[in-house]
Amino acid sequence: MRTIIISEIGENHLGDMDIAKKMIYLSKECGANLVKFQLYDPCRTHKGDPEREWFFKVALSRENVSAIIQECAKVGIRPLFTCWDRLRAGWCLEKGLEEIKLASFHIADTQLLDFINRNFRVVYLSTGMSTMADIKRAVAALSNVKRLYLLHCVSDYPARHRDVNLNMMDTLRGFCAYVGYSDHCLDTSAVLAAVAKGACVIEKHFTLSKDLAGSDHILSATPSEFRAMVKQIRQIESMLGSGKKKMTPSERKNQGFLRKRFTGGQNNL
């Protein structure tokens, strides 16, 4: 199975739809399978929140969602939205979307989980900032979902290599057949290690430049970095192979030659 690669545009479009469309095109060109955006209500932020003005600047409207979906269809890449409430999840339903993303901090939002469970076929659920009990309850709450992807995630921005704990992916397989990794590291090394460990989904933040306004750009991959990451992921998939013992044509030739050379024609060593 090929790894599903999600380009997490998030808020890195800066509230500019022309930038968003450019990032959709570049995500496709770099080899991503899906592009993801955040959907939330900025009015729900606390009036004293230092980033309140920023949230209003980058929040996407219902019309923006339609434009993004249309652009994705034009480019040939699947759209995905992290919805912070049932209203915005409903916007996705109106457009016929069957896939949705749930952020780590919504893993305990029972009302949102119930709505998602009743209406979406494919769910990507991040598990940062959660306990094992949280994960168990969320998986049970999403029992009607046809395909649930549990994404191991460390909700530090950026995450340190020593805290990534990729072996947690093995633990998550006890809850769900489809396990992936959502990355917040400054580079792509954890992503590649996760693929080698069998991640079936990878989510990596994407940016046009690490120098742009906003807190996510520093831990995001630029187009050249994202393109290189995808290439390396596909190489790793090829190297992992089938798991079945099979000699290559060269091995077959070498077998006879080397066994004869070092054993005097005897096959047992």
Rosetta silent file (secondary structure, phi, psi, omega in degrees, C-alpha in Angstrom):
SEQUENCE: MRTIIISEIGENHLGDMDIAKKMIYLSKECGANLVKFQLYDPCRTHKGDPEREWFFKVALSRENVSAIIQECAKVGIRPLFTCWDRLRAGWCLEKGLEEIKLASFHIADTQLLDFINRNFRVVYLSTGMSTMADIKRAVAALSNVKRLYLLHCVSDYPARHRDVNLNMMDTLRGFCAYVGYSDHCLDTSAVLAAVAKGACVIEKHFTLSKDLAGSDHILSATPSEFRAMVKQIRQIESMLGSGKKKMTPSERKNQGFLRKRFTGGQNNL
SCORE:     score description
SCORE:     0.000 S_00000001
   1 L     0.000  128.867  178.349    0.000    0.000    0.000 S_00000001
   2 L   -74.725  141.706  179.543    1.371    3.406   -0.971 S_00000001
   3 L   -66.539  131.649  173.323    1.639    5.958    1.797 S_00000001
   4 E   -79.061  126.977 -176.978   -1.037    8.652    1.701 S_00000001
   5 E  -113.877  119.837 -179.317    0.717   12.028    1.856 S_00000001
   6 E  -104.213  123.370  172.762   -1.160   15.039    3.217 S_00000001
   7 E   -88.200  108.736 -177.950    0.111   18.538    2.525 S_00000001
   8 E   -86.159   94.721  177.426   -0.964   20.512    5.584 S_00000001
   9 E   -76.427  -36.125  174.974   -1.491   24.044    4.304 S_00000001
  10 E    55.730 -115.766  178.371   -3.398   24.925    7.466 S_00000001
  11 L  -107.205    6.359 -174.341   -3.175   28.691    7.905 S_00000001
  12 L   -71.344   -0.466  174.633   -0.062   29.132    5.783 S_00000001
  13 L   -80.899   -9.017  175.441   -2.135   30.670    2.990 S_00000001
  14 L    64.301   17.803 -178.980   -2.201   33.885    5.097 S_00000001
  15 L    79.946   11.211 -178.341   -5.868   34.424    4.316 S_00000001
  16 L  -109.550  114.973 -175.812   -5.099   35.031    0.645 S_00000001
  17 H   -68.353  -27.382  175.527   -6.991   32.759   -1.747 S_00000001
  18 H   -65.458  -40.274  176.383   -4.506   33.359   -4.565 S_00000001
  19 H   -66.037  -42.218  179.249   -1.764   32.019   -2.287 S_00000001
  20 H   -58.048  -44.791 -179.556   -4.011   29.115   -1.272 S_00000001
  21 H   -65.861  -38.797  176.943   -4.556   28.177   -4.913 S_00000001
  22 H   -62.687  -40.470 -179.001   -0.843   28.383   -5.644 S_00000001
  23 H   -69.472  -32.914  175.396   -0.147   26.101   -2.681 S_00000001
  24 H   -63.087  -47.836  179.586   -2.746   23.608   -3.895 S_00000001
  25 H   -60.585  -45.730 -177.778   -1.045   23.461   -7.300 S_00000001
  26 H   -68.080  -35.277  177.104    2.426   23.129   -5.774 S_00000001
  27 H   -60.703  -43.749  176.618    1.281   20.423   -3.349 S_00000001
  28 H   -62.813  -46.142 -178.439    0.071   18.389   -6.303 S_00000001
  29 H   -62.571  -31.632 -179.515    3.257   19.077   -8.237 S_00000001
  30 H   -81.301  -10.835  175.643    5.328   17.946   -5.229 S_00000001
  31 L   107.278    9.172  177.958    3.488   14.629   -5.048 S_00000001
  32 L   -71.293  152.818  176.612    0.947   15.073   -2.234 S_00000001
  33 L   -93.749  -31.519  179.261   -2.310   13.109   -2.357 S_00000001
  34 E  -136.257  152.589  169.441   -4.373   15.550   -0.297 S_00000001
  35 E  -116.531  136.463 -174.443   -4.211   19.216    0.698 S_00000001
  36 E  -120.998  139.695  178.247   -5.558   20.156    4.112 S_00000001
  37 E  -126.755  157.019  176.814   -6.925   23.402    5.486 S_00000001
  38 E   -92.691  138.144  176.870   -8.157   24.491    8.924 S_00000001
  39 E  -125.488  115.349  179.607  -11.807   25.472    9.367 S_00000001
  40 L  -151.148  167.899  179.105  -12.812   27.342   12.530 S_00000001
  41 L  -100.012  108.219 -177.794  -14.881   30.225   13.842 S_00000001
  42 H   -65.323  -20.666  179.849  -12.567   33.108   14.848 S_00000001
  43 H   -66.673  -17.780 -178.285  -15.383   34.673   16.873 S_00000001
  44 H   -85.758   -5.598  176.549  -14.967   31.867   19.394 S_00000001
  45 L   -73.892  147.862 -179.597  -11.442   32.939   20.307 S_00000001
  46 L   -65.092  140.623 -176.797  -11.076   34.763   23.620 S_00000001
  47 L   -62.416  -22.182  178.101  -11.026   38.550   23.259 S_00000001
  48 L   -91.703    1.082 -179.044   -7.753   38.647   25.138 S_00000001
  49 L   -65.894  124.786 -178.691   -6.079   36.078   22.876 S_00000001
  50 L   -63.848  -18.379 -179.947   -2.937   37.689   21.388 S_00000001
  51 L  -103.130   11.089 -177.121   -3.560   35.867   18.098 S_00000001
  52 H   -56.605  -45.443  179.491   -7.245   36.792   17.807 S_00000001
  53 H   -61.735  -38.377  178.540   -6.602   39.262   14.984 S_00000001
  54 H   -63.874  -42.569  179.793   -4.556   36.623   13.148 S_00000001
  55 H   -60.465  -38.604  177.218   -7.384   34.083   13.409 S_00000001
  56 H   -67.071  -35.039 -178.575   -9.784   36.542   11.796 S_00000001
  57 H   -66.507  -39.887 -171.436   -7.265   37.194    9.022 S_00000001
  58 H  -102.630   -4.627 -179.255   -6.777   33.530    8.039 S_00000001
  59 L   -62.389  139.298 -179.761  -10.235   32.069    8.800 S_00000001
  60 L   -97.171  138.145  178.906  -11.888   30.488    5.763 S_00000001
  61 L   -90.204  173.791  175.637  -15.492   31.216    4.825 S_00000001
  62 H   -59.428  -39.692  178.956  -18.071   28.907    3.308 S_00000001
  63 H   -66.970  -37.398  177.091  -17.326   30.514   -0.060 S_00000001
  64 H   -61.865  -40.959  179.368  -13.603   29.916    0.434 S_00000001
  65 H   -59.644  -44.614  178.304  -14.295   26.240    1.038 S_00000001
  66 H   -60.594  -44.052 -179.120  -16.173   26.020   -2.250 S_00000001
  67 H   -64.353  -39.225  179.259  -13.337   27.759   -4.096 S_00000001
  68 H   -65.314  -44.089  179.392  -10.749   25.408   -2.564 S_00000001
  69 H   -62.213  -42.099  178.880  -12.749   22.326   -3.528 S_00000001
  70 H   -64.267  -41.407 -179.955  -13.138   23.619   -7.082 S_00000001
  71 H   -66.058  -39.226  178.092   -9.418   24.368   -7.341 S_00000001
  72 H   -62.877  -40.904  177.839   -8.546   20.892   -6.052 S_00000001
  73 H   -63.266  -39.308  179.560  -10.797   19.320   -8.687 S_00000001
  74 H   -65.303  -42.068 -177.075   -9.108   21.430  -11.342 S_00000001
  75 H   -79.327  -32.259 -178.505   -5.608   20.483  -10.191 S_00000001
  76 L    94.618   43.568  178.156   -6.417   16.835   -9.480 S_00000001
  77 L  -138.652  148.228 -176.214   -5.796   16.563   -5.757 S_00000001
  78 E   -82.088  134.347  177.153   -8.158   15.652   -2.925 S_00000001
  79 E   -86.308  147.035  177.733   -9.262   18.393   -0.501 S_00000001
  80 E  -142.728  140.582 -178.672   -9.311   17.783    3.246 S_00000001
  81 E  -128.886  135.861  168.723  -10.453   20.043    6.062 S_00000001
  82 E   -89.185  108.918 -175.665   -9.840   20.016    9.786 S_00000001
  83 E   -99.653  129.274 -176.182  -13.226   21.135   11.090 S_00000001
  84 L   -93.401   -4.160  178.506  -13.450   22.575   14.588 S_00000001
  85 L  -155.291  168.649 -176.799  -17.246   22.426   14.852 S_00000001
  86 H   -67.703  -32.320  179.418  -20.295   20.695   13.409 S_00000001
  87 H   -58.910  -49.374 -176.949  -21.292   23.736   11.345 S_00000001
  88 H   -73.920  -30.073  171.304  -18.084   23.682    9.341 S_00000001
  89 H   -63.183  -33.830  176.672  -18.127   19.914    9.068 S_00000001
  90 H   -65.218  -33.601  176.216  -21.563   20.459    7.540 S_00000001
  91 H   -58.971  -40.212  179.906  -20.035   22.719    4.903 S_00000001
  92 H   -66.061  -40.704  178.402  -17.933   19.739    3.809 S_00000001
  93 H   -61.766  -41.228  179.664  -20.990   17.504    3.685 S_00000001
  94 H   -57.548  -30.640 -178.185  -22.818   20.027    1.511 S_00000001
  95 L   -93.609    6.516  175.995  -20.026   19.700   -1.026 S_00000001
  96 L    80.260   14.494  179.136  -20.137   15.920   -1.005 S_00000001
  97 L   -74.645  137.958  178.988  -16.853   15.375    0.834 S_00000001
  98 L  -110.116   -8.124  179.849  -16.555   12.005    2.564 S_00000001
  99 E  -109.099  144.146  178.842  -13.136   12.562    4.166 S_00000001
 100 E  -150.460  154.455  177.903  -12.452   14.780    7.184 S_00000001
 101 E  -113.657  140.397  173.715   -9.618   15.472    9.628 S_00000001
 102 E  -116.342  126.538  179.646   -9.953   15.843   13.386 S_00000001
 103 L   -72.585  159.700 -176.651   -7.275   17.754   15.258 S_00000001
 104 H   -54.520  -42.123 -174.173   -5.714   16.308   18.399 S_00000001
 105 H   -74.606   -2.366  175.250   -7.518   18.657   20.776 S_00000001
 106 H  -101.009    7.560 -176.975  -10.903   17.463   19.462 S_00000001
 107 L   -64.580  -20.972  179.717  -10.268   13.836   20.390 S_00000001
 108 L  -108.922    9.851  179.120  -12.479   14.318   23.467 S_00000001
 109 L   -83.760   91.411 -172.281  -15.183   16.441   21.785 S_00000001
 110 H   -62.673  -36.834 -179.452  -18.012   13.904   22.023 S_00000001
 111 H   -66.835  -43.973  178.516  -20.554   16.006   20.115 S_00000001
 112 H   -67.170  -41.304  178.035  -18.230   16.554   17.173 S_00000001
 113 H   -59.610  -41.799  179.694  -17.149   12.910   17.200 S_00000001
 114 H   -63.409  -42.018  179.661  -20.789   11.812   17.099 S_00000001
 115 H   -64.007  -44.301  178.883  -21.528   14.081   14.137 S_00000001
 116 H   -62.777  -42.566 -178.446  -18.469   12.836   12.262 S_00000001
 117 H   -60.732  -33.935 -176.890  -19.351    9.222   13.036 S_00000001
 118 H   -85.030  -14.124 -168.701  -22.816    9.625   11.528 S_00000001
 119 H  -127.977  -13.992 -174.588  -21.791   11.480    8.390 S_00000001
 120 L  -121.294  142.991 -178.065  -18.264   10.704    7.141 S_00000001
 121 L   -88.148  -32.904 -176.618  -16.796    7.549    5.629 S_00000001
 122 E  -126.306  128.314 -177.943  -13.080    8.364    6.084 S_00000001
 123 E  -131.279  132.335  172.504  -11.615   10.078    9.158 S_00000001
 124 E  -107.182  115.788 -175.336   -8.030   11.082    9.933 S_00000001
 125 E  -117.782  116.966  175.432   -7.677   11.526   13.713 S_00000001
 126 E   -81.443  149.226 -171.686   -4.549   12.972   15.304 S_00000001
 127 L  -120.970   21.584  176.608   -3.734   11.747   18.797 S_00000001
 128 L   -68.307  157.654  175.905   -1.473   14.444   20.251 S_00000001
 129 L    56.746   29.675 -175.550   -2.163   15.769   23.764 S_00000001
 130 L  -126.478  161.066  174.157   -4.245   12.677   24.538 S_00000001
 131 L   -99.687  169.468  176.448   -4.261    9.757   26.945 S_00000001
 132 H   -63.440  -34.366  177.973   -4.745    6.118   26.038 S_00000001
 133 H   -65.387  -39.248  176.701   -8.235    6.380   27.515 S_00000001
 134 H   -59.629  -45.577 -177.846   -8.977    9.342   25.202 S_00000001
 135 H   -64.224  -44.875 -179.312   -7.876    7.339   22.177 S_00000001
 136 H   -60.507  -44.121  179.878   -9.887    4.289   23.170 S_00000001
 137 H   -65.678  -40.401 -178.886  -13.061    6.341   23.666 S_00000001
 138 H   -65.374  -42.392  178.683  -12.591    8.206   20.374 S_00000001
 139 H   -61.791  -42.001  177.905  -12.119    4.983   18.396 S_00000001
 140 H   -64.568  -38.597 -179.206  -15.283    3.579   19.963 S_00000001
 141 H   -68.888  -20.720 -179.232  -17.167    6.812   19.186 S_00000001
 142 L  -106.360   32.024 -173.818  -16.151    6.525   15.516 S_00000001
 143 L   -65.603  -22.455 -179.510  -17.246    2.899   15.145 S_00000001
 144 L   -86.882   -9.763 -179.472  -19.419    3.613   12.077 S_00000001
 145 L   -67.480  130.115 -176.618  -16.580    5.185   10.102 S_00000001
 146 L   -66.230  -39.563  177.646  -15.631    2.946    7.183 S_00000001
 147 E  -140.670  113.793  179.293  -11.937    3.782    7.402 S_00000001
 148 E  -107.141  125.829  174.428  -10.360    5.413   10.439 S_00000001
 149 E  -105.734  120.510  174.098   -6.740    6.525   10.328 S_00000001
 150 E   -94.374  121.595 -178.626   -5.093    7.110   13.712 S_00000001
 151 E  -105.895  115.609  172.172   -2.204    9.543   13.379 S_00000001
 152 E   -63.650  138.500 -175.133    0.470    9.524   16.036 S_00000001
 153 E  -153.611  139.779  171.259    1.309   13.132   16.813 S_00000001
 154 L  -112.095  113.647 -172.242    3.389   15.132   19.281 S_00000001
 155 L   -85.095   55.913  170.216    1.718   18.506   19.703 S_00000001
 156 L  -112.895  145.800 -172.598    4.878   20.560   20.208 S_00000001
 157 L  -132.481   88.726    6.151    5.652   23.329   17.730 S_00000001
 158 L   -88.434  164.366  175.381    8.300   22.393   16.794 S_00000001
 159 L   -88.646  141.747  177.808    8.656   18.856   18.128 S_00000001
 160 L   -87.112  147.951 -178.916   12.094   17.639   19.188 S_00000001
 161 H   -55.479  -41.214 -175.469   13.464   14.416   17.739 S_00000001
 162 H   -68.186  -14.515 -179.458   13.923   12.901   21.190 S_00000001
 163 H  -101.813   -2.803 -171.961   10.202   13.399   21.918 S_00000001
 164 L   -65.060  -40.100  172.345    8.787   11.979   18.666 S_00000001
 165 L    56.111   55.750 -177.587    8.299    8.449   20.100 S_00000001
 166 L   -64.941  -19.502  176.940    7.528    6.696   16.819 S_00000001
 167 L   -64.653  -14.956  174.929    7.150    3.361   18.609 S_00000001
 168 H   -61.405  -25.052  176.906    3.772    4.709   19.710 S_00000001
 169 H   -59.524  -36.998  178.168    2.595    3.808   16.215 S_00000001
 170 H   -65.557  -37.749  177.760    2.901    0.145   17.198 S_00000001
 171 H   -65.089  -41.619 -179.057    0.712    0.800   20.246 S_00000001
 172 H   -63.583  -25.987  178.925   -1.921    2.523   18.112 S_00000001
 173 L   -66.010  -14.836  173.929   -2.190   -0.580   15.935 S_00000001
 174 L   -74.739  -15.226  179.704   -3.869   -2.192   18.915 S_00000001
 175 L  -105.225  -27.509 -168.847   -6.761    0.228   18.392 S_00000001
 176 L  -153.933  144.251 -178.559   -6.884    0.609   14.628 S_00000001
 177 L   -74.949  -25.199 -174.460   -5.637   -1.134   11.495 S_00000001
 178 E  -112.592  111.378 -174.282   -4.617    2.104    9.782 S_00000001
 179 E  -124.159  139.201  179.137   -1.912    4.083   11.557 S_00000001
 180 E  -140.643 -163.467 -174.662    0.030    7.124   10.414 S_00000001
 181 E  -145.148  130.044  174.810    2.075   10.055   11.613 S_00000001
 182 E  -108.274  120.082 -167.381    1.466   13.813   11.750 S_00000001
 183 E  -102.034  140.103  174.265    4.786   15.655   11.925 S_00000001
 184 L  -129.427   18.208  178.831    5.811   18.894   13.637 S_00000001
 185 L   -77.923  163.728 -178.759    9.599   18.534   13.463 S_00000001
 186 L   -73.922  -23.145  179.830   11.813   21.101   11.776 S_00000001
 187 L  -121.744 -164.620 -177.030   13.031   18.560    9.215 S_00000001
 188 L  -112.939   10.799 -175.905   11.618   15.435    7.556 S_00000001
 189 H   -63.915  -38.685  179.427   13.697   12.731    9.265 S_00000001
 190 H   -66.758  -35.482  176.789   10.855   11.624   11.566 S_00000001
 191 H   -59.769  -47.720 -177.651    8.538   11.369    8.557 S_00000001
 192 H   -65.809  -38.737  177.521   10.933    9.035    6.776 S_00000001
 193 H   -65.040  -37.578  179.619   11.420    6.922    9.895 S_00000001
 194 H   -64.946  -40.301  177.766    7.638    6.676   10.300 S_00000001
 195 H   -63.524  -41.878  178.226    7.262    5.421    6.731 S_00000001
 196 H   -62.738  -27.419  177.834    9.951    2.815    7.385 S_00000001
 197 L   -86.769    2.402  174.209    7.896    1.724   10.412 S_00000001
 198 L    99.364   17.589  177.085    4.843    1.223    8.223 S_00000001
 199 L   -59.476  131.177  178.360    2.913    4.498    8.456 S_00000001
 200 L   -96.291   -8.476  175.320    0.102    4.414    5.909 S_00000001
 201 E  -138.559  138.135  173.526   -0.519    8.185    6.200 S_00000001
 202 E  -126.758  132.439  174.608    1.921   11.061    6.554 S_00000001
 203 E  -120.186  125.040 -179.764    0.895   14.638    7.292 S_00000001
 204 E  -135.517  133.517  178.396    3.496   17.388    6.906 S_00000001
 205 E   -64.612  146.421 -174.392    3.010   21.160    7.036 S_00000001
 206 E  -128.357  137.979 -179.971    3.659   22.958    3.755 S_00000001
 207 L  -144.819  156.818  173.285    4.759   26.545    3.143 S_00000001
 208 L   -80.150  -28.804 -179.832    5.986   28.758    0.339 S_00000001
 209 L  -160.456  138.735  178.778    8.632   30.253    2.621 S_00000001
 210 L   -72.647   -8.587 -177.389    9.724   29.792    6.220 S_00000001
 211 L   -94.323    0.635 -178.801   10.037   33.577    6.530 S_00000001
 212 L   -74.498  164.290  178.912    6.314   34.328    6.106 S_00000001
 213 L   -68.560  146.575 -179.416    4.072   35.565    8.938 S_00000001
 214 L   115.949  154.098 -172.237    2.543   32.937   11.188 S_00000001
 215 L   -86.192  -13.868 -174.210    3.841   30.370   13.650 S_00000001
 216 L   -88.781  -15.404 -171.683    3.676   27.234   11.465 S_00000001
 217 H   -63.858  -35.229 -175.881    6.101   28.171    8.693 S_00000001
 218 H   -64.482  -30.016 -179.481    9.248   27.273   10.630 S_00000001
 219 H  -101.611   12.317 -179.890    8.151   23.646   10.997 S_00000001
 220 L   -98.994  154.799  176.126    6.754   23.424    7.459 S_00000001
 221 E   -90.189  134.280  173.056    8.429   22.005    4.375 S_00000001
 222 L   -73.679  167.552  178.397    9.080   24.324    1.445 S_00000001
 223 H   -52.446  -43.526 -179.524    8.204   23.050   -2.047 S_00000001
 224 H   -66.852  -38.833  178.468   11.749   21.780   -2.637 S_00000001
 225 H   -68.492  -40.815 -179.281   11.835   20.085    0.778 S_00000001
 226 H   -66.284  -42.183  179.778    8.379   18.567    0.319 S_00000001
 227 H   -61.235  -44.226  178.966    9.242   17.294   -3.150 S_00000001
 228 H   -64.779  -38.773  178.722   12.432   15.670   -1.826 S_00000001
 229 H   -61.997  -46.201  179.764   10.490   14.149    1.082 S_00000001
 230 H   -61.780  -42.930  178.509    7.926   12.560   -1.243 S_00000001
 231 H   -59.374  -43.189 -179.972   10.695   11.150   -3.435 S_00000001
 232 H   -68.106  -36.863  176.560   12.378    9.626   -0.393 S_00000001
 233 H   -60.117  -45.935 -179.637    9.077    8.187    0.852 S_00000001
 234 H   -65.837  -33.477  176.590    8.536    6.442   -2.476 S_00000001
 235 H   -67.011  -41.787  178.656   12.106    5.117   -2.383 S_00000001
 236 H   -62.119  -43.705  177.754   11.560    3.740    1.126 S_00000001
 237 H   -56.976  -42.620  179.809    8.348    2.037   -0.001 S_00000001
 238 H   -65.127  -40.628 -179.359   10.275    0.386   -2.818 S_00000001
 239 H   -69.329  -30.893 -179.111   13.023   -0.720   -0.433 S_00000001
 240 H   -64.906  -34.242  175.341   10.546   -2.202    2.055 S_00000001
 241 L    67.195 -157.400 -173.044    9.402   -4.694   -0.562 S_00000001
 242 L   -96.814  -17.325 -174.823    6.848   -7.455   -0.040 S_00000001
 243 L    87.207   -3.049  178.411    8.219   -9.201    3.032 S_00000001
 244 L   -97.573  136.499  179.910    8.509  -12.444    1.075 S_00000001
 245 L   -71.619  119.138 -177.926   11.921  -14.051    0.685 S_00000001
 246 L  -149.586  128.575  178.701   12.836  -13.902   -2.999 S_00000001
 247 L   -80.295  141.850  174.012   16.202  -13.947   -4.710 S_00000001
 248 L   -77.118  162.752  176.863   16.970  -11.388   -7.379 S_00000001
 249 H   -54.769  -38.235  178.994   18.254  -12.646  -10.775 S_00000001
 250 H   -67.270  -38.276  177.731   21.763  -11.526   -9.774 S_00000001
 251 H   -61.266  -38.881 -179.269   21.511  -13.403   -6.498 S_00000001
 252 H   -63.234  -40.993  177.115   20.633  -16.582   -8.341 S_00000001
 253 H   -65.741  -43.869 -178.316   23.740  -16.253  -10.487 S_00000001
 254 H   -67.501  -30.231 -177.731   25.902  -15.410   -7.472 S_00000001
 255 H   -58.781  -52.777 -178.595   24.497  -18.319   -5.471 S_00000001
 256 H   -64.647  -42.667 -177.367   25.890  -20.987   -7.736 S_00000001
 257 H   -65.109  -49.937 -174.580   29.176  -19.215   -8.310 S_00000001
 258 H   -73.687  -35.284  177.473   29.924  -18.321   -4.676 S_00000001
 259 H   -65.818  -39.075  178.921   28.774  -21.609   -3.196 S_00000001
 260 H   -68.277  -41.012 -176.671   30.970  -23.479   -5.612 S_00000001
 261 H   -63.337  -43.860 -171.574   33.942  -21.175   -5.025 S_00000001
 262 H  -100.237   -5.426 -179.606   33.950  -21.419   -1.245 S_00000001
 263 H  -123.583    5.412  179.463   32.590  -24.919   -0.685 S_00000001
 264 L    64.798   30.400  178.642   34.268  -26.861   -3.394 S_00000001
 265 L    94.671   -7.816  177.903   30.949  -27.581   -5.002 S_00000001
 266 L   -85.263  138.911 -178.978   29.169  -28.522   -1.746 S_00000001
 267 L   -83.603  -20.878  179.813   25.954  -26.662   -1.014 S_00000001
 268 L   -91.115  136.781 -176.870   26.176  -26.991    2.751 S_00000001
 269 L   -99.552    0.000    0.000   28.417  -24.481    4.538 S_00000001
